[in-house]
Amino acid sequence: MDAFYASVEQRDRPELRGRPVAVGGRPESRGVVAASSYEARAFGVRSAMSMARAVRLCPHLALVPPDFAKYRAVSARCSACSAPSRRWWSRSHWTRRTSTSPTNAWHEPLAANVARRLKAQIRESTGLTASAGVAPNKFLAKIASGWKKPTG
């Protein structure tokens, strides 16, 4: 998923859309960035950096405390979308892989079409974008999924 925590917050809070957003702890209490929006990444804000540094890099950064219960619920909806294609699904990296089997539960012979269908279902179900990479192995699929983010 693309900038998952930040994307969920931007989806649920229209005033955050198009703005640099960081989800995480408070800068004055040694908080860290759990996730940053693509708008924040343009300023150099990255996950796992101190929130104080993130605010120095982007003074107009919108700081949002995490809501892990909400993220778990949205993640479960994304996982439910992947159920018909689980044979090719790598949940740990949210990437798509090809298989030696010519079909899947959708009876779709091409992994690229399965990836497109899965991305569309996630978008319809959650309102979020997802990236997918199709390749002969997990390593290349991960590279492919990051190639044209946020919706690669």
N, C-alpha and C positions, 0 to 999 in steps of 0.2 A: 504494500500500500504506500501511497505517496504522502510523506510528511504526516503520518496518520493522526496523531493527537492534534496537531495544529489544524489539519484539514477538517476534523470533526468539529473543533471549536469554530472555525470559519463557517462551516455549514450551519451550525446552530445559532450563531451570533452574527447576523448580517453586518453589523457595524465593524466587524473584523475583516471582512472580505476585502482583498486588495491591499491590505495593510501588513507590515511586518509583524509577525506574531511568534512568541516563544511560550511554550508550555513548560512549566517547571517551578522550582522553588524561588523564594524571594532573594533579590540580590544582596540585601543587607544581612541575610542569615546564611550565607555560604551556599545558597541554592545553585542548582545546575539546570541547564537546558535539557529537558527530556525530548523535545521535538521543536523544530522551527519551520515556519512556512517558507515557501520558495521566495517570497518577498523579503524575508529576514535573511535568507541565505545569500541574497545578493549583497548584503552588507558584511558578510563573513560570519554570521551567526550560525553555529553548528551544534548538533546534539553533543552532550557531555561537556561542553565548555561551561565555565562558571557564568552564572547569570549576571554578575557584576561586569565581567568582560563583555558579555553580549550587549548590555545596556551602554557601555562605553563605545562599542562599535556602531550601535544603532540607537541613539538617544530617544527616538520616537517609537521604540519597540513596545508593542502591546504585550504585557505580561499576564499570563492566564495560569491560575493554579490547576493542577491536573485533576481530572474526575475519572478515576480508574474504573468505577462501576459503569459509567457511560461507555468508556472505550471497550470494556469487555463485551457489553451488549452489542455494540456495532461490529466488533470483531466476530462475534458469533454469527451475525447476519451475513458477513462476508464469507465465513467458512461454510455456511449453509448453501451459498451460491455455488461453491466449488464441489459439492457432493457428487454431481453426475460425472465430474472429470477427475475424481480423486486419484485414479490410477496414474495420472501424469502430474499431480499436484505436489509441490514441495512446500509445505506450509511454513517451514522454518525460514524460507527466504522469499515467500510469495512469488515464486517464479514458475514458469511453465516449462515442461520438458517434453521432448518427444518420446515415443515408446516404439518398441518393435511391433506392437499390436496395431493393426490397421484401423481399429474402431474403438469407440468408447461408449458410455451409456447414452450419449446423444447420437450415436451412429455416424459420427463425423470423422472422415478419414484423415483430415489434415489438422495437425496440432495448432497451426496458426489460426485456423477457423475456430477451434475450441478456445484459444486464448481470446480472440475477439468476442466470442459469445460470453465468456466468463467476465470480461471487462464490462460488457454491456449490462449483464445481470447485476454486477456489483453496483454499477452506476444507478440502475433503476431501483434497486433494493435499498441502497444507503445514501444515494446522492453524492458519493465520493468517486474519485478517479482511482484507477489502479494501473500499474504498468505490468507488462508481461513480456517475457522473452522466450523464444522458441529456438532450441538448438539441440545438437546431438548429445550434450551432456550438461550437467547442472552448472558447472563453472561458466560455460559459454552462455547458457540461458540467463544467468545472473548478469553478465556483462550486457547481453542484449536487452534485458529489462530496464537497465539504466541508461541505455543509449539515447532515448528521446523522452526522458522524463519531463514533465510529470505524467504524461499519458502515453508513454512509449510502449 
